Amino acid sequence: MERPSAEQQWQSRTGPQLGTWKLQSFTDEDLATGQKTDLFGAHPSGYLSYGPDGRMSAILVKEGRKPPDTLVPTDAERVDLYSGLIAYAGTYSIEGDKVSHHIDTSWNQSWTGTTQVRQFRIDGNALYIKTLPAKNPMTGKESSAVLVWIKVE
C-alpha cells in the first residue's frame, strides 16, 4: 500500500479523531470458530492518541499484569510482561471509514514499517475501531478485533 500524499496527510489532521482515547474493551473474534475472547481481560488499559501533526501512538496493556519481583525482570517475567502488551507509533491517514496506521516503531518488530488499516466510527465520546481480518500477532490465528475507546476530556 502506498504512503498517503502530503495533501492526504494534511486533510487527516483535523476532525473528531484528534486527541487522546482511553481503552475500554478489546474483544478478538477467531474467524474460524466465531469464538470471542477478551485477550487482555475484561478491563484492559491503554491509550490511543491522534495528533494534529499527523502522528499517532497506541499502547494496550493486559489486565492484571504482575510487576517483576525486582527492578530488572527475570526472563520469565519479561515474557509474561511482553505477552500482555501492544505498543506502536507512527503516522496516520483517514479515508472514508478507514484509518491507516503507518507504523514507524512497535513492540513487535514485524509490524514496524507496515500499514495497519482499521475501520472506525465515532459515536459521541466513543471511538470504535475494528481490525480487518488478519493473523493476530498475539495468537497467530485469523481474527478480527473490536476495540472501544472513550475520549479523554
Secondary structure, DSSP 4 states (H G I P E B T S, - for coil): -PPPPHHHHHHTTSSTT-EEEEEEEEEEEETTT--EE-TT-SS-EEEEEE-TTSEEEEEEE-TTPPPPSSSS--HHHHHHHHHTEEEEEEEEEEETTEEEEEEEEESSTTTTT-EEEEEEEEETTEEEEEEPSEE-TTT-SEEEEEEEEEE--
